[in-house]
């Protein structure tokens, strides 16, 4: 095995971890892949023999690449859909035996609700929070990336942590209970049962629907507040419920509409005390085209 082949093999051992870092930083699967590839290019151009901790080096390099992308977005005032933006979901088939203890081990189990909150952080805050709170990177290593002192990096993470705690909705982690609520929600949508839908929705439920910049009319991107209005939306698009199936969306039970294996919409939810508190729908044709189908229902 040549030196370059050995280096590539060592890099592949870290690819999954680096993609998890980049996904949390960017909320985009395609951009996360690009960031990881850029990390490989930088590694291949460096003197790898001088790197004592390859995993740590790659994590900080990936973080720096993602930070540059976030700062570039901010400089262009790039806010695609504003409050309606829904990050790329990660889809998996829903197993017959739902085991939360197994799912929590998945690298992509960060929920859509948390990713939506992370979108509202400043780039430096997001990096400090993601690297330290999610991946235990020391502030001494974060400080050079954000060009601040370790104490200032700690403050960035602390500020981000307060915002995340204040904005992230509580959620029931039990996948079995999530499934029962969503089964009932789909049944009510298919049956046109408005009262049953109201009973399943928290009074202050929020629906975010991201259809991309080109979709107009009733299906356009929107943010909807309140159980009555959300229930009306569910009935308006009841046809999607007819062909919907339950899947895992970022480690929680969600819904995908994928006739003939082509994903046309994905819905993640947050559920607390038996009622839906948040719905996150991605229906952007361009972004959905890049998603992998979760496979057949089981």
C-alpha positions as CSV (number, residue, x, y, z in Angstrom):
1,X,0.0,0.0,0.0
2,X,1.4,3.4,-1.0
3,X,1.5,6.3,1.4
4,X,-1.3,8.1,-0.4
5,X,-3.5,5.0,-0.2
6,X,-2.8,4.6,3.5
7,X,-3.7,8.2,4.1
8,X,-6.9,7.8,2.1
9,X,-7.8,4.7,4.2
10,X,-7.1,6.6,7.4
11,X,-9.3,9.5,6.2
12,X,-12.2,7.1,5.4
13,X,-12.2,6.0,9.0
14,X,-13.2,9.6,10.0
15,X,-15.6,10.4,7.1
16,X,-18.8,9.5,9.0
17,X,-17.8,11.7,12.0
18,X,-16.8,14.6,9.7
19,X,-20.1,14.4,7.8
20,X,-21.9,14.5,11.1
21,X,-20.0,17.7,12.1
22,X,-20.6,19.4,8.8
23,X,-24.3,18.5,8.7
24,X,-24.9,20.0,12.1
25,X,-22.9,23.1,11.0
26,X,-24.6,23.6,7.6
27,X,-28.0,21.8,7.7
28,X,-27.4,20.7,4.1
29,X,-26.4,17.1,3.2
30,X,-24.9,18.3,-0.2
31,X,-22.8,21.0,1.4
32,X,-21.7,18.7,4.2
33,X,-20.4,16.3,1.6
34,X,-18.6,19.1,-0.2
35,X,-17.0,20.3,3.1
36,X,-15.8,16.8,3.9
37,X,-14.3,16.5,0.4
38,X,-12.5,19.8,0.9
39,X,-11.1,18.5,4.2
40,X,-9.7,15.5,2.3
41,X,-8.1,17.8,-0.3
42,X,-6.5,19.9,2.5
43,X,-5.2,16.8,4.2
44,X,-3.8,15.4,0.9
45,X,-1.9,18.6,0.4
46,X,-0.5,18.7,3.9
47,X,2.4,16.9,5.6
48,X,0.3,14.2,7.3
49,X,3.3,12.8,9.1
50,X,3.4,16.0,11.3
51,X,-0.3,15.5,12.4
52,X,-0.3,13.8,15.8
53,X,-4.1,13.6,16.2
54,X,-5.6,13.0,12.8
55,X,-9.2,12.9,14.0
56,X,-8.8,16.2,15.9
57,X,-7.1,17.9,13.0
58,X,-9.8,16.8,10.6
59,X,-12.6,17.9,12.9
60,X,-11.1,21.4,13.3
61,X,-10.4,21.7,9.6
62,X,-13.9,20.7,8.7
63,X,-15.2,23.2,11.3
64,X,-13.2,26.0,9.7
65,X,-14.4,25.1,6.2
66,X,-18.0,25.1,7.4
67,X,-17.5,28.4,9.3
68,X,-16.2,30.0,6.0
69,X,-19.4,28.8,4.2
70,X,-21.6,30.2,7.0
71,X,-19.9,33.5,6.9
72,X,-20.2,33.6,3.2
73,X,-23.9,33.0,3.5
74,X,-24.2,35.8,6.0
75,X,-22.2,38.2,3.9
76,X,-24.6,37.5,0.9
77,X,-27.6,37.9,3.3
78,X,-28.5,34.4,2.1
79,X,-31.6,33.4,3.9
80,X,-33.4,31.2,1.4
81,X,-36.9,31.0,3.0
82,X,-36.5,32.9,6.2
83,X,-38.5,31.4,9.0
84,X,-39.9,28.7,6.6
85,X,-36.5,27.2,5.9
86,X,-36.3,23.4,6.7
87,X,-32.9,21.8,6.8
88,X,-32.2,18.7,4.7
89,X,-33.7,15.6,6.5
90,X,-31.9,12.3,6.9
91,X,-34.3,9.4,6.1
92,X,-34.2,5.8,7.3
93,X,-36.8,3.0,7.0
94,X,-39.0,2.5,10.1
95,X,-38.1,-0.9,11.5
96,X,-40.8,-3.2,12.7
97,X,-39.3,-3.2,16.2
98,X,-38.6,0.4,17.1
99,X,-35.7,0.6,19.6
100,X,-34.9,4.1,20.8
101,X,-31.7,2.8,22.5
102,X,-30.4,1.8,19.1
103,X,-31.6,4.9,17.2
104,X,-29.9,7.3,19.6
105,X,-26.6,5.9,18.5
106,X,-27.1,7.0,14.9
107,X,-24.7,9.9,14.0
108,X,-27.5,11.7,12.2
109,X,-30.1,11.6,15.0
110,X,-30.0,15.4,15.6
111,X,-33.5,16.5,15.1
112,X,-34.9,19.0,12.6
113,X,-36.2,21.2,15.4
114,X,-32.7,21.7,16.7
115,X,-31.3,22.3,13.2
116,X,-33.9,25.0,12.7
117,X,-32.7,26.7,15.9
118,X,-29.1,26.4,14.8
119,X,-29.9,28.2,11.6
120,X,-30.6,31.3,13.7
121,X,-27.3,31.4,15.4
122,X,-24.4,33.6,14.3
123,X,-21.8,31.5,12.4
124,X,-19.2,31.8,15.2
125,X,-21.8,30.8,17.9
126,X,-22.9,27.8,15.8
127,X,-19.4,26.6,15.4
128,X,-18.5,26.9,19.1
129,X,-21.7,25.2,20.1
130,X,-21.5,22.4,17.6
131,X,-17.9,21.6,18.1
132,X,-17.9,21.9,21.9
133,X,-21.3,20.8,23.0
134,X,-21.9,18.1,20.4
135,X,-18.4,16.8,19.7
136,X,-16.5,17.8,22.9
137,X,-13.8,19.8,21.1
138,X,-11.8,21.8,23.7
139,X,-12.1,25.6,23.6
140,X,-8.3,25.8,23.1
141,X,-8.9,24.1,19.7
142,X,-12.0,26.2,18.8
143,X,-10.3,29.5,19.7
144,X,-8.0,29.7,16.6
145,X,-10.8,28.8,14.3
146,X,-12.9,31.8,15.4
147,X,-9.8,33.9,15.9
148,X,-10.6,34.6,19.5
149,X,-9.3,33.6,22.9
150,X,-10.4,30.4,24.6
151,X,-12.5,32.4,27.1
152,X,-14.2,34.3,24.2
153,X,-14.9,31.0,22.5
154,X,-16.4,29.7,25.7
155,X,-18.7,32.7,25.8
156,X,-19.8,32.1,22.2
157,X,-20.8,28.5,23.1
158,X,-22.5,29.7,26.3
159,X,-24.6,32.3,24.4
160,X,-25.5,29.7,21.8
161,X,-26.5,27.2,24.5
162,X,-28.9,29.7,26.1
163,X,-30.6,30.4,22.8
164,X,-30.8,26.7,21.9
165,X,-32.4,25.8,25.3
166,X,-34.8,28.7,25.0
167,X,-36.0,27.9,21.5
168,X,-35.8,24.1,21.2
169,X,-39.2,22.5,21.9
170,X,-39.4,19.6,24.3
171,X,-40.0,16.3,22.6
172,X,-41.1,12.8,23.5
173,X,-38.2,10.5,22.8
174,X,-40.3,7.3,22.7
175,X,-40.6,6.2,19.1
176,X,-43.5,4.0,19.8
177,X,-45.6,6.9,21.1
178,X,-44.5,9.0,18.2
179,X,-45.7,6.4,15.8
180,X,-49.1,6.1,17.5
181,X,-49.6,9.9,17.2
182,X,-48.6,10.1,13.6
183,X,-50.7,7.0,12.7
184,X,-53.7,8.8,14.2
185,X,-52.7,12.1,12.4
186,X,-52.6,10.4,9.0
187,X,-55.8,8.6,9.6
188,X,-57.6,11.8,10.5
189,X,-56.1,13.6,7.4
190,X,-57.2,10.8,5.1
191,X,-60.7,10.7,6.7
192,X,-61.1,14.4,6.7
193,X,-61.8,14.4,10.4
194,X,-61.1,18.0,11.5
195,X,-62.0,17.5,15.2
196,X,-59.6,14.5,15.4
197,X,-56.8,16.6,13.9
198,X,-57.4,19.4,16.4
199,X,-57.2,16.9,19.2
200,X,-53.8,15.7,18.0
201,X,-52.3,19.2,17.6
202,X,-51.0,21.4,20.4
203,X,-52.9,24.8,20.5
204,X,-49.7,26.6,19.8
205,X,-48.4,24.2,17.1
206,X,-46.2,25.7,14.4
207,X,-45.9,24.4,10.9
208,X,-42.9,25.3,8.6
209,X,-43.3,24.3,5.0
210,X,-40.3,24.9,2.7
211,X,-41.2,24.4,-0.9
212,X,-38.3,26.3,-2.3
213,X,-38.2,29.7,-4.1
214,X,-40.0,28.7,-7.3
215,X,-43.2,27.1,-5.9
216,X,-46.2,29.5,-5.8
217,X,-49.8,29.4,-4.8
218,X,-51.3,27.3,-1.9
219,X,-48.2,25.0,-1.9
220,X,-45.7,27.9,-1.5
221,X,-43.4,28.1,1.5
222,X,-45.1,29.3,4.7
223,X,-45.1,29.4,8.4
224,X,-48.5,28.6,10.0
225,X,-49.3,29.0,13.7
226,X,-52.2,27.5,15.7
227,X,-54.0,24.2,15.7
228,X,-57.0,25.4,13.7
229,X,-55.0,26.8,10.9
230,X,-52.6,23.8,10.8
231,X,-55.5,21.4,10.8
232,X,-57.0,23.3,7.8
233,X,-53.7,22.9,6.0
234,X,-53.7,19.2,6.8
235,X,-57.1,18.8,5.2
236,X,-56.1,20.9,2.2
237,X,-53.2,18.6,1.4
238,X,-55.0,15.3,2.5
239,X,-54.1,13.8,-0.9
240,X,-50.5,13.5,0.3
241,X,-51.6,11.5,3.3
242,X,-53.2,8.9,1.0
243,X,-49.7,7.8,-0.2
244,X,-47.7,8.7,2.9
245,X,-45.6,6.2,4.8
246,X,-43.9,6.5,8.2
247,X,-40.1,6.6,8.2
248,X,-37.4,7.8,10.5
249,X,-36.6,11.5,9.9
250,X,-33.4,12.4,11.7
251,X,-33.9,9.7,14.2
252,X,-37.6,10.4,15.0
253,X,-40.8,9.1,13.4
254,X,-41.9,11.2,10.5
255,X,-43.7,11.0,7.2
256,X,-42.5,10.7,3.6
257,X,-44.6,11.0,0.4
258,X,-42.7,9.0,-2.1
259,X,-44.9,7.5,-4.9
260,X,-42.9,5.0,-7.0
261,X,-39.9,5.6,-4.8
262,X,-39.5,9.3,-5.7
263,X,-39.5,11.5,-2.7
264,X,-42.0,14.4,-3.1
265,X,-42.3,15.7,0.4
266,X,-40.9,14.9,3.9
267,X,-42.4,15.8,7.2
268,X,-40.6,15.7,10.5
269,X,-42.5,16.5,13.7
270,X,-42.0,17.2,17.4
271,X,-44.4,15.5,19.7
272,X,-44.9,16.2,23.4
273,X,-47.6,14.8,25.8
274,X,-49.3,13.0,22.9
275,X,-49.7,16.1,20.7
276,X,-47.8,17.5,17.8
277,X,-46.1,20.8,18.7
278,X,-44.1,21.3,15.5
279,X,-44.2,20.2,11.9
280,X,-41.3,20.6,9.5
281,X,-42.1,19.9,5.8
282,X,-39.6,19.9,3.0
283,X,-41.3,20.0,-0.4
284,X,-38.6,21.8,-2.4
285,X,-38.4,19.7,-5.6
286,X,-34.7,20.7,-6.3
287,X,-33.5,19.6,-2.8
288,X,-35.7,16.5,-2.7
289,X,-34.3,15.3,-5.9
290,X,-31.0,14.8,-4.1
291,X,-32.5,12.8,-1.2
292,X,-32.3,9.1,-1.1
293,X,-35.6,7.3,-0.7
294,X,-35.8,5.5,2.7
295,X,-37.0,2.3,1.1
296,X,-40.2,0.5,1.3
297,X,-42.3,0.6,4.5
298,X,-42.1,-2.4,6.8
